[in-house]
Amino acid sequence: QVQLVESGGGLVQAGDSLRLSCAASGITFSSHAVGWFRQAPGKEREFVAAIGRGSSTIYYADSVKGRFTISRDNAKNTVYLQMNSLEPEDTAAYYCAARSGPLTYSYARTYAYNYWGQGTQVTVSS
């Protein structure tokens, strides 16, 4: 049974930092690319960041570039999202997702990923 479990969300003030974790089980983690998405109330789920199997390929949404950093530890079956300089606009439920194989041209699309976690809430107050 494949499981992706996000953690690390919370309520913070603008300018603060958070680190989200996504722990995977039931898959050969090192064979899967991973993405982070977020969804605010009343909005569509949007791409945040993605990382390839060996960490050599990384993509970010323009809205988080320079503030967020994605990384992974294959020995721990975990992907991280370090979020700095948080803004109220970053408030959303954050989801990690995994796909077997490398990142492709559709890395920012939800349909490109096979497995999803349940999400962790991030709330940034002004």
N, C-alpha and C positions, 0 to 999 in steps of 0.2 A: 504494500500500500504506500503510495507516494504521499508525502506530507511536506509542505512548506509552512514554516511557522515564523511569523514576523514578531519582533519585539523591539522595545526601545522608544515607543511613542510616548507622548505626554503633552502637558500644558506648559508652555514656555512663553517668555516675553520676546518681543522683537529684538533681534540682535544676538539672541542666545544660540546655542548649538545643541544638537541631538545626534546620536548615532543609532541608526536602526540596524537590526540584524535580521537575517533570514536564514534559518536553519533548515536544512533539507535532510530527508530520510526516505528510504525506499527507492532511490535512484543512484546510479553511478554519477555522483555529483560532478566529477571532473570532466565528464562527457557532455555536460549541459551548459549552454549559455544561460545567463540570468538577466532579467530586467526588473527595474522598479517602475511602478506606475502609481498614480495618485488620482483620487476622485473626490472632488468637493461636492457638497450637497447641491443637487439640481444641475450638475455639470457632467459631461462625459468623462470617462476614465482617460487620463492623458499620460503620455510617456514622460519619464523623468531621466532614467539612465539605464545603460545596459553594459554588460561586460562579457567578453568571450570566455571560452573555456580555460585558456591559459593566461588571461588577464592582459594580453597584448593588444586586444581590440576593445576600445571603450568609446561609448557615445553618451552625450548629454543633451538634454533639451536646452535650448537657448536661455530659457528662463532661470535655469539653475547653474549654468556654466560659470565656473569661477567661485561658486559658493558650496556646491555639493561635490563629494568625491565617492565614487563607487570602488569597492575592492572586494577581493575574495580570498578565502583561505581554504583550499581544497582539502587539506588535512583535517579540517574541522567541519567540512561540508557546510560552510557558512559564507554568505555574502553580506557585506556591510554597505551602508549608505551614511557617510558622514555629512551632516548638514550644518553648515555654518551661516552666520549672518541671516538667520531666519527672519522672514517677513510675514505679516498677516496673510498675504496672498498664498503662502505655502500651506495654509491650513487645509487639511484633507485627510482622508483615509489613505494610507500608503500600502501598496500591495507588491509583493515580489512574485515573479513568474519565471518558470524555467522551460527551456526547449532543448530537446536532444540535438546535438550537433552544434555547428558554429552559428554565429550571428549572420543574418542575411540582410538583404536590402530592406526587408520588412521589419527590422528590429524594433521600430517604434510603434508597431501595430499589435493590438492585443491578440489578434488571430494567429500571430507567429509563435505563440507560447502554448505549451501543452498543459502545464500544471500551474496552479495558482494557490497562494496562501489566502488566509481569511482577512488579513489586513490589520494594521495598527494605526490608531488615530493620532494625528499630530495637530495640535491647536496652538497657534501663535497669536498672542494678544498684543495689541499696540500700546 
